[in-house]
Amino acid sequence: MPNVTEGCVADAATGVRLATRSDESDLRELTSLAVQGDRTAIETLLGRLRPMVVRYCRARLGRVSGHYHIADDVAQEVCIAVLAALPRYRDMGRPFASFVFGIASHKVADALRSSVRSAVPTQDLPDGPDEGPGPEETVVRYIEAQHARALLSRLPDNQRELLILRVVSGLSAEETGNVLGMSPGAVRVAQHRALARLRQLAELESIA
C-alpha cells in the first residue's frame, strides 16, 4: 500500500522546488527588463530586493555598538548603487541577488571602517524570512532576538556571515555560495557546522 504521508511530503517538496525555480525565473526576467531601462521593472525589482538588503545590513551592523542606527542608510546606499550598476550588469549565470549582496557586503565593510563608534540603543535582530521556518530559522527563533545577536557575534566571521545571508537575508545556498565564493554543497556543510556551534553556545549559556 502506498505511504500517503510520504507521498504528501514528496509532493510538498516538489512544489517548493518548482516555486523556487519559478521565483528565480521571474527575478531573472525582471532583472533583464530592468537592465533594458524598464522603469516599472526597476521599481518592482528594487521593491523585492530592498527588504532582504535591509535585513542583511541591520544584522551585520547591529552587532557592533553604535552602528545599528545607520543600517537603513547603508541599505539605501546599496539600492542606489545597484540602480547605478544596472546598465552595466551582464547575466553571467549567477543569481542577481548574489550580485546585489556583493555590493551590500562592500558597503557594510565601508560603513564599519568609516563610522565613528558611539553608544546608541540597539534594537532586536530582524525576523528571518516570512516563508515557512526551516531548521536554520528554528534554531534562531527559539532564542530571544537580542540573545541571538550576542551568540552570533561569538561565531567566527565566516560562520556569522554565512548565517546572516542564509537565515536573516533568506538567500538560497546557491546565492550564498556566489556571495562567499563557495559551492552550494560547501554552503550547506558550513551552515550545518555553524548551526551546531550556535546550539553549543546556547546550551553552554543555559547550563552556566
N, C-alpha and C positions, 0 to 999 in steps of 0.2 A: 504494500500500500504506500502511495507517495506520502512523504512527510510534508503536511500542509504548512507547518511553521517554517521549515527550511525553504519551501517554495516561496513563501511570502517575503522572507528575508532576502532571498536571491532576487526576487522581483524588485524589492525596495532598493537594493544595492545597484541593480541595473538602472533603475530610474534616476538615482543620484548621479551615476556616471554620465547618463545621457543628458541630464540637466546641466551638469558641469560643462560638458562639451558644448551644449547649446549656448551657455553663458559666454564661454570663451570665443565661440564663433561670432556671437553678437558683438562682443567687445572688439574683436578684430575688424569686423565690418564697420563699426562705429569709428574706430581709430582711422581706418582707411579714408572714410568720408571727412573726418576732422583734418587729416593731413592735406586733403584737397581744398580745405578752406570752408567747408560747410559749417555755417555758424550754429545751426541747430545741433549738429553732431558734436561740435566743440563744447557747447554748453552742456549737453547730455553727458558727454564723456567726463568732463570735469566734475559734474554733479555726482557721477558714480564713483570717481576716484577720490574725491576730497575727504569723505568720511574715513576711508582707510588711511589716508595720509595724516589726518588729524590724530587718529588713534596712535599711529606709529610715532609721530612727533611727541605727543603727550607722554607716551610710555618711555621713550628714550630720554627726554628732557626732564620728566617728572622725577626721575630717580636722583637727580642732582639738585641739592638745595639751592634755591634762587633762580631756577631755570624753568620751572613749570609754567610760569606766567607768560613766557614768550613762545610757548609751543604752538599756539594757534597762529601767531605771527609768522613763525617759521613755516608752518603748513601752508599759509597763504603764499609765502615766497616760493615754495615748491611748486604750487599750482601755476604761479606766474612763469616760473622757469620752464615748466612743461609746456605751457601755452607758447612761449617764445621758441621752444625747440621743435614744436610740431612741424613746421615747414621743412625742417632738415631731417625729420625722422624717417628711417627706412626699415621696413619689416624684414628682419634677418632671421626670422623663425623663432625669436624669443618672445614670450608674452609681453605685451605693452606694459603691464603692471610692474614687471621687472625693471624696465627702463625708468619708470616713474620712481620706484623705490631706490634705484641707484642715485637719482638726483636727490631724493629725500635724505639718503644716508650722508651725502656730501654736505647738504645744507645744515643738517643737525650737527655734524662734526665742526663746521664753521661756527655755529652758534655756541657750541661748548667751548671752543677756543677763544672766541672774542667777547663773550658775555661776562660782565662783572658779577661775581658771586655775591648774592645778598640774601638775607633771611626773609623768606616770604612763606605764607601758609601754603601747604601742599594740599591738593585735592586727591580724591580716590583714583586709583588706577581705572582707566576707562574700561567699560564692559567689553567682552570679546564680541565677535560677530554674532548677529542675531539668529543665524541658522542653527539647527539642532546641535546641541553640545556634543562634542567628541571627547575622547579621553583627555586631550590636552586642555580643553576648556574646563572639564570637570575638576581636574586637579587644581586649577587656579581659582575656580569659583567657590570651592569649599573653604578657602582661606579668605579672611577678610581682606578687602582691597588694599588697605594700607599695609597690612602684614605681608600680602603677596608681593607688593612692590619691594619691601625690605628683603624678602627672601630672594627675589630676582636679582637684587643688587649684589648678593653674595655669590652668585654664579660667575664663572669665568666669562669674559666679554663675549667670546664666540657663542657660548651656550645661551647667554642672555639675549643676544641679538637674534639668534635663531628663534627662540620662543616668542619674542616680540613680533617678529614677522609672521610666524605661523599662528600664534594664539591671539594676539592683540589686533594685528592688522588683517588677519584672515587670509594670507596668501597660501596658495597651494604649494605642495612640495616642489613642483617644477619651478614655480615663480620664485620661491625662496632660494632654491638652488641657483637660479640665474643671478639673483642679487648677490649671493655669497660665494659664487664660483664653485658650487658643489653639484653633484648629480642628485636627482630626486631620491634615489636609494640611500645615498650618503646622508641626505637631509633627514630621512625617516630614522635612520640609525642614530644620528646625532640627537634628534629630538627625543627618542626613547631614553637615551642616556641623560639628557638634560632634565627630563621629567622625573627620572629615577632619582637624580641628585636633588631635585626640588622637594620630592617627597621625603627624602632622608633628612633634609634640613628642617622640614616641617615637623617630622616625627621627633627629631632631637630636641627641638624647642618645646614640644608638648611634654616631653619627659622631664626636661630641666625645671 
